[in-house]
Amino acid sequence: MAYDKRVLLATTGTVYQLADAPDLEAMRMRGFPEHLVPRFAGGFPWNWKRLVEDYLNSIADRQQ
């Protein structure tokens, strides 16, 4: 659950807080899909979990 664009509460109860703006170039270099990079440019979007799940599902579908 994202409290706001910079604070995320994991299902484990751990709170993650972004200290700085996301490094978009590093995201690209690590294989983050280009269509998602701008969505995370300001931090965690409200639908971040759905975006990641959809992406992971698309990878799984391609591997079958």
C-alpha positions in Angstrom: 0.0 0.0 0.0 1.4 3.4 -0.9 0.8 6.1 1.6 2.0 8.7 -0.8 4.4 8.8 -3.8 7.5 8.4 -1.5 6.3 6.1 1.2 5.3 2.4 0.7 4.0 0.0 3.3 4.8 -3.6 2.4 2.5 -6.5 3.3 5.2 -7.6 5.9 4.6 -4.3 7.7 7.9 -2.8 6.6 7.8 0.8 5.6 9.9 1.9 2.6 10.6 5.6 2.1 12.3 7.0 -1.0 15.1 9.3 0.0 15.5 10.9 -3.4 13.7 10.9 -6.8 13.9 7.6 -8.6 17.0 7.2 -10.9 15.2 6.7 -14.2 18.3 5.8 -16.1 19.3 3.2 -13.6 15.7 1.7 -13.9 16.2 1.4 -17.6 19.7 -0.1 -17.3 18.3 -2.7 -14.9 15.7 -3.8 -17.4 12.7 -1.9 -16.1 10.2 -1.7 -19.0 10.3 1.6 -20.8 6.5 2.1 -20.7 6.6 1.9 -16.9 9.6 4.2 -16.2 7.7 7.4 -16.5 4.9 6.0 -14.3 7.4 5.8 -11.4 9.3 9.0 -12.2 7.6 10.8 -9.3 7.7 7.9 -6.9 5.2 5.1 -6.4 2.0 5.7 -8.4 -1.3 4.9 -6.7 -1.7 1.8 -8.8 2.0 0.7 -8.5 1.1 -2.9 -7.4 -1.2 -3.4 -10.4 1.4 -2.1 -12.8 4.1 -4.4 -11.5 1.7 -7.4 -11.4 0.6 -6.8 -15.0 4.2 -6.5 -16.1 5.2 -9.8 -14.3 2.2 -11.6 -15.8 3.1 -10.5 -19.3 6.6 -11.9 -18.8 5.1 -15.2 -17.5 2.8 -15.3 -20.5 5.7 -14.8 -22.9 7.6 -17.7 -21.3 4.9 -20.2 -21.8 
